[in-house]
Amino acid sequence: MYKVKTLNKIAKIGLDVFDDKYTYGDEVENPDGIILRSFNMHEMELPESLSAIARAGAGVNNIPIDKCSEKGIVVFNTPGANANAVKELVIAGLLLASRKVVQGIAWAKTLIGEGDQVPKLVEKGKSSFAGPEIQGKTLGIIGLGAIGIRVANAAHALGMNVIGYDPYLSVDAAWKMTRAAEHASNLDDVLAKSDYISIHVPATKDTKGMFNAELFRKVKPGVRLLNFSRAELVDVEAVLKALEDGTVAEYITDFATEELLKSDKVIVMPHLGASTPESEDNCAVMAAKELRDFLENGNITNSVNFPNCEMGRVCGSRVAIAHKNVPAMINQITDVFAKDGINIENLTNKSRGDLAYTMIDTHSNVDSAILDDLKSVAEVIRVSLYTEN
């Protein structure tokens, strides 16, 4: 019986992935796995039984990744599961950046009490809220992952010229992007050509504050900037200065600060990117499937700390070893099996930075003594045994 603890309300369609071999709920103790959305785990004590955490969403800043890695706990997320929901919000942002719809609605509300004069006042005042069409304009997309690709295709369908930049663009992603889009070889090209810029990159030490004063000096004057990715990517002080001097015409984001809320050139909305029932269902199902495959088979898909590593089951026993990515580890691990006269039927090993993951299948029974020998190997973090049910 596998035990899964829920730290947030998870869509039923996701929990239905777990069959009768599972016990799940918010009161589960000593869980094998955890599934959550936005619950903050940083102050939470991680139980020794815990081997995996699945985040039903893309961001994992609510999870103590370093602590999990030290304990050999695999952390999953669900990239792309909410991509369509975010794409639709970005397209709405493009229109809001141009047409002063939000400002016009707010002004129209001030006419309450004017009675029969409202229609005339609306006609007289509407010119204050004129704005350009997006058709024929150039949209620059920084980051061509699951969301960026969808935004590119949707914007092209709306008649925009699209130029994208992503130094890590995968072949799979490239196949999904409209051929009409231009793939820029450097960021400066995108900045100089774009009437609109939409940011779709992860928040890392390298991207934090990437939209700063220096970068704003390279943009096309009057650009409209959209950030539905991460708050840390845009230097708030720098963007407010760029708005003040006209370098940036409008800033649309769903990451609120008091300073941004005070500006009449900024439209701030709640963080609504994944706030659709379809997105919540997709994320829950994807997270549950990742967690189940790991707990039952040791396979890793969409981990943020360990390498992706999958291998079809071909025999009775599987041993999975999370370890440091250092020389001679495979030899040390296989020597343990050889010493006990166990033939290895299948083996795979993957690495990611300082961490690595090895899976070994064998027809022989693997007892606790072998597991203890593996755990005693220097730089081994965690050892797990999977047997056919």
RATAGI-V467582 format. One record per helix or strand. SS is the DSSP state (a for helix, b for strand). FROM is the first residue (numbers start at 0). LEN is the number of residues. If there is no record, write none. Layout:
BEGIN
ss = {SS:SS}
from = {FROM:FROM}
len = {LEN:LEN}
END
This chain:
BEGIN
ss = {b:a:b:b:b:a:b:a:a:a:b:a:b:a:b:a:b:b:a:b:a:b:a:b:a:b:a:b:b:b:b:a:b:b:a:b}
from = {1:11:21:32:51:64:73:82:100:114:137:145:160:170:181:186:195:210:212:222:230:233:235:247:257:265:276:299:302:308:316:328:345:354:367:379}
len = {5:4:4:4:4:7:3:17:9:15:5:12:5:6:2:7:4:1:4:5:3:1:9:6:5:3:21:1:1:1:8:11:7:8:8:8}
END
